Amino acid sequence: MRGQGARPPPVAAGDFQIQVGQLADVPRKSATELLLLAPGVMLANHGGEGHAETVFLRGFDAGEGKDVEFRLNGVPLNEVSHAHGHGYADTYFIIPELVDTLRVTEGPYDPAQGDFGVAGTVEYQLALKRRGLMVSASYGSFTSRRLALVWGPHETSEATFVGLLLREGHGFGPNRAYANAGVMAQGEFRVGDEARVRVLGASYGARYSSAGVIRETDQVAGRLDCGPSEDEQFFCLHDPNQGGAGQRHLGSVELMTRLKSGGRFIQQGFAVLRQMRSRENFTGFLKDVPPEGESQRGDNTEQYYTGSTLGLRGRYTPGFSAWGQPQPLELGYVGRFDDVRTRSRRLRDRGGAPYLTLFDNQVKVTNLGAYVSLKAAPFSGLVLRGGVRLDSFLFAVEDENRPAQDRQGARIPSEAIEAYGLTLSPRVTAEARLTPRLSWLTSVGLGARSSDAAALSDSEFAPFARVFSAETGLGYAGGGEALTVEARGSVFATRVSQDFVFNEEAGRNQPVGASQRVGAFAMARVLLLERLDVQASVAWARASLPASGASPWKLFEGEVLPYIPQLLGRLDASVRGEVTLLGERLGWNVALGHSSIGPKPLPLGRFSEPIFLFDAAVRGRWKAVELGLTVENLLDARWRESEFNYVSNFRGPDAPASLLATRHFSAGAPRTVLGTLTVYLDFEEAHP
């Protein structure tokens, strides 16, 4: 059963089954930030507290999900043909206290990886190991408030729980307020001796404001409509009509059966309802072509998405032997249907009324996929894993934004488009066990990203973005009851047939053609006596656009892709202990998190500033009461969460637009302090 027993062996050097464990003590605002436990990951957010994070992984600017497949206990989270970007995946609704394991598979090396798994796949696995009731209330900087409740009845397994999370705050500057609420509940029930049913439900709603980006030249000159101090200008904004809101409702039923043959059979059905609206302005008054004699109406863009997802997933492991050893075979399938409305419109600067529709599509997509994977050990010291995946997509699009008249006269302003796509993706890994604890893994795989329905034409054999990736590296796992050590390192190369780069005029990623990447990472994690847990990683990657006709082997040549960090470092550490004071046992904990981000290339040969951030937390517990203090951005650095370089005009609707590109950025949060009171009711005795 998932979440029980030993962790499965990695399918590649970059396949991480991360037990969050004690590293949950390191300050994190959301479950999204747990991704930082995987090497080579950077997160950025220019949209506000509630907008999905932009993920940078393995040299990819994966946007909010276009190149990373996200799943929650098997339920897919990527949203097809989303107005903000194909593959948009918002994980803010996941309650961090309920995340037990995070599996991050970097690269397309597992046959079970599906659509959007170009840079990799992320799966959150939920469980509540400490049984009982926990209530936690937090208050801190910028009037931030957080209330969490999680409950796991003693008589049930760790897969049964209820969680509630409420968050709100004013934000660290103007137009950054947020409020969200979510509930997650799961129950696991035995059906006979060999089967269990797991039922998961989640419901979430959020509202947030956003300051967006500001022009560096306006900030430096003190021209923004905030106070005159450097900090007031740094945390200011151009357009207050930015932000968004969203809702999500999710349900899943999973049947897990152990077979007498030693195999297992898993069937899952799921449904997701989703709605989102966001407003952003990257260029001010630049793109509008107003009626003759009128002023610019503004570039604020509204993106709207609503839809439902229904699906089935399953996998079957029959269990058989060959060469005198078990040779696991797995057969899997997925069936998914999405019915969505996706729309983008321009809004007036005054009043916010829409004045231009950019696109308005009703989209229906059916994805049918199947895979087979096999693990074979033909002789001692060599393990082969691999398989092949087949995916098909049927697209039906009703374009509601066609012209009301063409060369032949009046017409209905809508048009139907249908397209079909089919892709085959083989993947294989060879593991040479050099010692009982040290392995050398080499992987090769093909992956694919489906088409955005907005880019399709009628009767098209829908093109897929194809990715070829190869990796080789070493993995070490050792230790005993007191000390556990895990270390990995690898080098990799990737080529993508169709890539995307952020375009400020569209406010979303736009196609740029083929791209290539080369990179490396190293990580290590040490756990000592369930008291000390330390993980460190460093990663380097270079992403570029190959020159026309250039050999695919010239990975270090070509124009560097913008916005993608080349050097990343991360450290997470937590130490726990106990002291006796006045005859009472007191538990204590100190945790530290550190991120180092090298300069990111920007358009026109510019580079962003490097980023160095430190977060810290301390807490103490006496019996059922715990007090904690977390500090994010401990050194109060003034850092830029996102940086861009392009042409804009925020001076006004009648001001002449400069054609000179300049730096734009969204400000990162200053030092943020949060105090927390936690009460454990009816909890089993455990270390803090």
N, C-alpha and C positions, 0 to 999 in steps of 0.2 A: 504494500500500500504506500502511496506517496506520503512523504513526511515521516516514514518509519524506517528503521533499519539503517544499514550502511549506505553512504552516498554512492551513487553509480559512478563508474570510472569515467574520466573525461573523454569526450569524443575527439578532442584536439588539445594542443598546448594552451589555447586560448579559451577553453571551456571551463568555467568556474561555477562550482556549486557552493555558494557562499552562505555559511551559517552566520547569521547576524550576531547572535550570542551577546557577548559582553561589549562588543563595539556599538551596540545600541546606546551606550552611555555617551558617546560622542555627540555633541549638539547637531541636530538636523531638524529642519523645519517641516519636512514632509517625507513620505515614502520615496518620492522621486530622488532625494539626495542619498538614499542608500546605494544608488548606482555608482557613487564615488568609491565604493569598496572594490570595484573592478578596475584594473589598471587601464590607463589610456582614456578615461572618461572625463569630460568637462561639461558642465551645465551652465547655461546662460538664459536670462529671461528679460526681454525688453517690454513685456506686455502687462506685468502686474501680478500681484499675489492671487493667483487663481488661473492665470494663463499657463498653458503647458510649457514646460522647460524645453529650450533648444538643446539637443544632445549632440555632443561631439564625441565620436568613438572611432578608433582605429583609422584616423585620418579622414573621416567623413564628417561633413556638416550634415547630420541626419535630420536637421530641422526639428519639428515636433513629432517625428516618427516616420518620415518617408523612407528611411534606410534602416530602421530598427523595428523588428517585430516585437510587440509588447503583448504579454498574456498574463492573466490573473487566474491561478488554479486551472489553467487550460482555456479560459475564456479569452478570445482575442479582443484587444482594446483599440487597435488601429482603425481609423474611420476612413472609408473609401471616398475619394473625390471630395474631401472636406474643402470648404470655401477658403480656409486659411492655409491649406496645403494637404495634398494627397497623403494619407497615412497618419493624420493628426492623432496623437494619443495623449490623453490627459490622465495622469495617475494621481492627481491631488486627492481623489476620493478615497484612496487606500489609507487605512489607519495604520500608522507606523508600528504601534504596539502589537499589532496582529501579524506582522511580517516575520516569519520564522526563517525562511530560506529564500535566497535570491539566486537564480541561475542565470548567468550571463554567458552566452556562447558567442564569442567574437569570431566573425567570419561565417560563411555558409557551409559548415562541415557536417552537420547532423541532418540525415534525411527527414527528420520530423520537423525541421524548420520550414516555414511556409512563406507566404507573401510578405514583403517588406523586410525579410531577413537578409539584407544586402551587407550591411556592416555587422549585423549580428542579431541575436534574439535575447530578449529579457523576459523571464517569467518569475512573477512573485508567487510564493507558496505560503499560505496562511496557516498558522497554528498558534495556540496559546498554551505554552508548556506549564506555566505556574497557574495552578487552579485557585479559584476564589474570586473575590470582587476587589477591583482596584478603582479608586476615584482620585483623579489628579486635576488640580486647578492651578493655573499659571497666570501671572500678571507681570508686565514689564514695560520696557521703553515704547514710546509712541502709543500708549494706551492699548498695547496688545494683550489680548485675553484668550485663554485656551482652557477648555474643560474636556477631559477625556474620562470615559468610563469603559472598562472592559471586565467581562465576567465569564468565567469558565467553571461550570458546576463540577464538584469533586467526583461525582459518580460517573462522569463521562470522560471520553478521550480528549486529547489535546486538540483534536480537529473540531470540537464543539465549543462554540463561544458566541458572545454578543459584544459588540463594540459600538460606542457612540463618541463622536468628536465634534465639538463646536469651536470655531475660531473667528475672531474679529479683531480689528485694530484700525487706527487712523493712518498707519503707514509712516515712513520716515521722511516724508516731504509732502508738498501739496499734491492733491489728486492721486493719492496712493492708498486710500481706505479700502478695506476688504471685509467680507463676512462670508462664512461658509459653514455648512453643517452636513454631517454624513452619519450613516448607520450601516454596520455590516453584521450579519449573523450567519452562522453556519452550524449545521447539525450533522453528526455522523451516527448512523443507525445500523445495527447488525441485522442481516436477513439470513437466517440459517447459520450454519457453521462456517461457510466459506465465502460469504458475500457481505458487502457493506454498501450502504447508500449514503452519499454525502450531498447535502442540500445547502446551497449558498445563495444569499440574497444581499443586495446592497442598494442604498438609495442616497442621493447626494444632490445638493444645490449650492450654488455659489454666485456671489456678486462682487465685482472688484472694479476699481478705477485704476487708470494708468497715466503716468506722466509722459510716456513715450520717449522719444529722443530729442536732444537739443543740439543746436549748432555750436561747435566749440568757439567760433569767432564771436558769437553773440554772448556766450558765457564769459569769455575772457574780457570782453569790452564792457561787461556789466549792463547789457541792454535788455535783459530779460525782466519780465514784470513781477519780480520778487524783490526782496530786500537787497541792499547794496553790498552786503558782506560776501566773501568768497563762498562760504557754505550755502548761503541763500541762493546765490546764482548757480552753484554746482547742482543743487537738488531742485532746480526750478523746472519749468515746462513751457512749451509753446502753445499747445492746444489742450484745453481742459476737457474737451468732449471725446475722451478716449477711455476705454475700459471694456467691460463685458460681463456676461452672465451665462451660466450654464446649468444644466440638470442632467443627471444620469440615473437610470434604474436598471439593475442587472439581476438576473437570476440564472442559476445553474443546478442541474441534477446529474449526479455522477454515480454509476453503478460499477463497483469493483469486485470481481469474482476470481477466486483462486481455483484453478482446475486440478483435478486428480492427477493429471499428467505432470504437474509441476509448473505449468504455465499459468497465465492469467489473462483475463478479458476485461476491458474497461470500455464503458459506453458513457457518453456525456451529451446532454442536450442543454442549450443555453439560449437566452434571449437578452437583448440590450435595447433600451430606449434612450435616446440622446437628443438634446437640444442645446444649441449654443449661439450666441450673438456677440460679436466683438467689433470695436471701432478703433482704428489706428490712423495716424497721419505721419508719414515719413518725409514729405516734401513740401508741405505748407500750401503755397499757391503757385503751382508750376504746370500742372498737366491739363487743367480745365480749358476747354475752348468755349468761352461764353458766347451767348448771342451778341450780335453786333451792337456796340454802344454800352454794353454792360460790363461790370467788373468780374474778376475771377470769383468763382463761388467756393473754391477750396478743394483740397485733395483728401479730406477725411474719408476713409473707406470703411464701410460697414460690411462685415462678413457674417453670413447667417447659414446655419446648418441644423437640420432636424432629420431624424430618421430612426429606423428600427433595424435590428440585426437578429436573425434567427439562424441557429446552426446545430449541427451534430458533429461530434468527434468520437473516434474510437480507435483502440489499438488492441491487437491480439498477439500474445506470445505463446506459441504452442508448447515449447520446451522439448528439445530432442538432443540427441548425442551423436557425435561423430569423432573419429580418431580417439575413441575412449574418453572424450571430454564433453561436457555440456557446450552446445553451440547455439546460443540464443538467436532466434529469428523473431523479428517483429514486423507485423503488418499493421498499417494504420491508414485512416481515411479522415477526410474533413468535408463537410458540406455546409456552405454558408450562403445566406441570402441577405442582401442589404437593399432596403428601399429608403432612399434619402432625397431630401430637397436641399440643394446647395446654391447659394446666391451671393453675389457681391455687388454693392452699389456705392456711388459717390454721394457724400452728404454735404449740404451747404454749411459754410463756416458759421453763418448766423441762423440759429434756430435748429440746425441739424436735420432738416428735411431732405429726403433723398431727391436727387435731380438727374441721375444717370445710372442706368443698369449696365454693369460690365458683363455679367453672365447670370443666368437663372436657369438651372437645370433640375429636372426631376430624373433621378438616376435609379435604375434597378440593376444589381449585379449579382450573378450567381457564380460562386467559386466551388468547384468540385476538385478535390485533390486526393491522391493516394500515394503511399510510399511503402517500400520494403527495405528493411535494414537487417544486416547479418553480422554477427561477431564470430570469428573463426580463429582458432589457435592451432595452426597446422603442425607446429612443433614448439617445444619449450623455448621461452624467451621472445617469441614473436606473436603478436595479436593483431589481427586485421579486422577493422570495422568499416562498414560502408554500406552503400545502398543507392537507391535511385528514387526520385520523387517526380510525380507527374501532376501538373496543375492545369486546369482549364477554366476560362472565364467567359461568361456570356454577359455582354453589356446591352442594356436598353436605355436610351437617353431621350428625354423629351426636352428639347431646347426651347425655352419660353422667351427667348430674347432675340428672335429673328426680326428682320425689317418688315414693316407693314406694306412695303412696296419695293419692287425690283424693276428690271428693264422691261419686263413683260406686263407690268401694271400692278394692281393691288393684289396682296396675298395675305394669308393668315400668318400672324407673327409667331409661329411656332413650327417646329420641325422634329420629326422622329429620326433617331440614329440607332443603328444596331451594329454590333461588332462582336467578334469572337477571337479568343486567343488560346494557345496551347503551348506549354513549355515542359521540357524534360530536363531534370537536374541531377546528374550523378555526383556522388560524394564518397571519398574513401580516406581512411586514416590507417597508417601503419605504426604500431607501437613496439619498439624494441626495448625489452626490459634488461637494462645494463646491469642492474643489481636489484635485489628485492625492493629497494626503496627509490631507485632512480630509473626513469624511463625517458626514451627519446621518441618523440612523436612527430610524424610528418603527415600533413593533411593537404588534400587537393579537393576543391569543390566548385560547383557551378550553382549560382543562385539567381533569383529574378525578382523584379519589382513590377507589379501590374501597372497598366496604363491608367492615367487620370482620365475619367470619362469626358472631361471638358476638352480634351485634346483629340478626341476620336472623330473619324469621318464615317459616313454610312457604308455598311458592308465591308468595313476594313477588317483584315486579319490582324487583330490588335497587337501592336508591337510591345514587347517586354523589354525593360532595361535588363540586360544580362550582365552578370558579374562573374568573373573568374578569379579565384583566390587560392593562394598556396601559402603554407606555413610550415616551419620546422622549428622545434625547440625541445627543451628539457623540462622535466617535471620531477620534483622530489617530494615525498611525503613520508615522514617518519616520526619517531618518538614513542612514548609509552603513556602510562596513566598520568604521570606528573608533567611531562613536557611533550608538546606536539609542535612539529615544524612542517610547514609547507612552503615550497618555493617553486616558481615557474619562470621561464624566460624563453622568448622565441623571436624570430624574424619572419616577416611576411611581405607578400606583394599581392596587389589587387588591381584588376582592370575592369572598368565599368563601361558598357556600351553607350549609355545615355545618363548623364549626370545633371544635377541642378545646382544653381547658385542663387543666393538671395538677391532679389531685384527690388530696389526701393520704390520704383514707380508702380510696380504691381503689388507691392506689399507682401509678396510671397516668393517662394523659390521658382525659378524659371529654367528651362533646359539650356544647356551649354555644350552638349555633345559628349564625346568619350572623355574619360579621365582615368588616371592611374595613381597608385599609391605604393609606397614602400615604407616599412617601419619596423620597429622592434619594441619589446617591453620586457621588464623584469619586475617580479614582485616576491615578497616573502611575508609569511605570517607566523608568529610565535605565540603559543599559549602555554602558560606556566601555572600549574596547580589551581586552575580556575580562579586565579587572582590577577594575573597579568595577561593582557591580550594586546599585541602590537602587530600592525600590518603596514608595510611600506611598499610603494610602487613607483616606477618611473617609466615613461613611455615617450617615444619619438616617432613622428610620422611626417612624410612629405607627400602632399597631394598636388598633382599638376595636370594640365591639359596637354596631351602629346601633340607635337607638331604634325601637320598633315603628312601622311605617308611615312611617318617615322616608325622604326621597328618597335614592337611591343616590349622588347628587352631593354630599351633605353629608358629605364625607370627614373633616372635622375635628371632627365632633360625635360624641357617644356615649360610653359608658363605656370607659375605657382597659383593654385586656387586660393582665393581670398577667404578670410574669416576663420580658417582652420588652424588651430594652434599646433605648432610643431613639437613643442616640448612640454610635458606635463609631469608633475610629481605630486604625490599624495602620501600623507602619514596619518594613521588613526591609532590611538593608544588609549587603553583604559587599565587602571590598576584599582583593585578592591582590597579591603582589609577590615579588620575588626580591632577594637580596643575595649578595655574594661575600665569604666569610670564609675566610682562610687558603687561598685558591685553590680553595675548594669552593663550589659554587652551592647556596644554601639558599632554599627557598621558604617563604613565610609567608602567613598569612591572619588577618584580624580580622573578626568578624561581630557584628551587633547586631540584636535584635528587641525591639519595644516594642508593647504593647497598652494602649489607653485605653478604658475602658468606663464610660459614664455611669450614673447611678442608674437602676435598673430599678423600674417600678411594681410594688407588691405588693398583695394584697387589703386591703380596708378602708382605702384611702387612704394606705398606707405606701409608703416607697421604700427600696431597698437603698443601700448605700454605694458610691461610685464606686471603680473599680479602676484602678491604674496599675502595670504590670509591665514589667520590663526583663530581657532575657536577653542573654548575651554569650558569645563563643567566640573562642579564639585557638589557632593551631596552627602548627607548623613542620615542614618536611620536608627530610631529607637523603637523597638517593638513594632507596632503597626503604623507608626508615623514616620514620614520621611520628608526632609527639607532639602531642596536643591537650588542651585544657582547656575545658570548658563550664560556665557558671554560669547556672542558671535562677533567676528571682526575685532578681536581683543585689542589690537594696536590702533584701532580707529583709523584705518587707512582710507584715503579717498581714492577709490578705484572705480573703474568703468566696466560694468558688467557686459555690455555689448558696445562695439565700436564699428563705425562705417565710414566710408569716404565717397561722397557723391554730391551732385548739384541739388540745391533746394532754394526755396524763397519763403522765409517765414516773416518778412518785414511787413507784408500787407498785400491785399488783393490788387492794388494799383502800383506797387513798387516794381521797378524793372528787375527782372530775374538775372542774376549773375550766372554765367556759364562756367564759372570756376568751381571745381569740386572742393569740398572742405570736409573736415572731420565732424562727424556726428556721434553722439554716444548716449547711452542710458546709464544713469548713475547707479552704482552698487550701494548697498545699505551700509550706513556707518555702524559704529559700535552699538550693539543691541543687547540689553541685559534683560533676563527673564528669571523671575523667582517662582518656584513651584512647591506646592504642598501636596503630598500624596498620602492617602490613607489606604491601608491594606486591610480589608475586612474578610475574615474567614479564609485567609490565605494559608496554604501549607508553609511550614517553616522553610526558608531558603536564604541563601546568601544575598546581600544587597546587590 
